[in-house]
Amino acid sequence: MRYGAVTAVDNVNFTIEAGKLVTLLGPSGCGKTTTLRMIAGLEIASEGQILIGGKDVTKLSAADRDVSMVFQSYALFPHMSVLENAAYGPTVKGLGKEQAKQMALEKLALVGLKGFESRYPSELSGGQQQRVAVARALVLEPQVLLFDEPLSNLDAKLRRRVREEIRELQQDLNLTVAYVTHDQEEALAVSDRIIVMSNSRIAQEGAPRELYEQPANAFVADFIGDANLVEVTVKSVADGRAEVAIGSAAISLPARDLGPGPAKVAIRPEALLLSGTAGPASLPGKISKCAYLGNHLDVMVETEIGELFVVQYGARTMLEPGAPVAVSFAESGVTLIPPA
């Protein structure tokens, strides 16, 4: 997708299997919403093809594609009741009033809004408005359902509940969904597959666990969850294992096709373990900051390889700044990053 000299989406190729939820994830301006709008027919691709159910829809208008979109703002009609909002699609398509009403009632019941039919959007909570928007998108039973940042207007607690509802609905109804968000936790929670975008291109795609545990590059490691990115030296490689020097500590990691020489590792904050005694597989350090966050502590530790961010789950005792500690590494959560 080009806007004059600017390429907003650059050589992006992917397939969404029927009945799967695939998330386009990335920072603002990476091209994810433009990609979604191209699938919807709200933007016409400058080059390439878009196929839905094997049919080439690249040059078709939005109205002629079998897709529905749930917008960030929900885009509900404030002067229409919940039922009228949900029945809007079939009414516009020219179906009879009674048929449109029945279709709308069925989908409202499906999203748990039975009994809310006569209310107006202003009388609903954010989560309920979101569900009306989903019911309206579902009413014509599209081949593909598109979500554009659907939870960004909700508070944190409601966001968790509504994302669970969306995932449940998608699985129960076997819906094919393209979902756009910049929220990594949301993407990890709802997706069968995640496509991480950066600078108008795909940085990596895969299952949530694969992206978190085996990031393809430093951008993905840093973007999906928190990661300490550290320069290291691969001393030797044998049988798919690499002997790695992280400062004065020596540890063994899956080689990921890397050879001896300088490299980077991504270390998840929960993969760093703090204790009082140092050994050959640990680094000496001292506490620089400690914050209590209810179910965990956020700790910053000063070491010979720089400041490391550590998360201690279940810890209740605050760690005093300046206190000496030994930093060791868990079995998982430490990954060699292939060079860019």
JORAHU-V794439 format. One record per run of one state. SS is the DSSP state (H for helix, E for strand, L for the rest). FROM is the first residue (numbers start at 1). TO is the last residue. If there is no record, write none. Layout:
BEGIN
ss->SS from->FROM to->TO
ss->SS from->FROM to->TO
END
This chain:
BEGIN
ss->L from->1 to->1
ss->E from->2 to->3
ss->L from->4 to->5
ss->E from->6 to->7
ss->L from->8 to->20
ss->E from->21 to->25
ss->L from->26 to->31
ss->H from->32 to->40
ss->L from->41 to->50
ss->E from->51 to->52
ss->L from->53 to->54
ss->E from->55 to->56
ss->L from->57 to->61
ss->H from->62 to->64
ss->L from->65 to->66
ss->E from->67 to->70
ss->L from->71 to->80
ss->E from->81 to->81
ss->H from->82 to->86
ss->L from->87 to->87
ss->H from->88 to->92
ss->L from->93 to->96
ss->H from->97 to->110
ss->L from->111 to->119
ss->E from->120 to->120
ss->H from->121 to->123
ss->L from->124 to->125
ss->H from->126 to->138
ss->L from->139 to->143
ss->E from->144 to->148
ss->L from->149 to->155
ss->H from->156 to->173
ss->L from->174 to->176
ss->E from->177 to->181
ss->L from->182 to->183
ss->H from->184 to->190
ss->L from->191 to->192
ss->E from->193 to->198
ss->L from->199 to->200
ss->E from->201 to->206
ss->L from->207 to->207
ss->H from->208 to->213
ss->L from->214 to->217
ss->H from->218 to->223
ss->L from->224 to->227
ss->E from->228 to->238
ss->L from->239 to->240
ss->E from->241 to->246
ss->L from->247 to->248
ss->E from->249 to->254
ss->L from->255 to->260
ss->E from->261 to->267
ss->L from->268 to->268
ss->H from->269 to->271
ss->E from->272 to->275
ss->L from->276 to->281
ss->E from->282 to->292
ss->L from->293 to->295
ss->E from->296 to->303
ss->L from->304 to->305
ss->E from->306 to->313
ss->L from->314 to->323
ss->E from->324 to->329
ss->L from->330 to->333
ss->E from->334 to->337
ss->L from->338 to->340
END
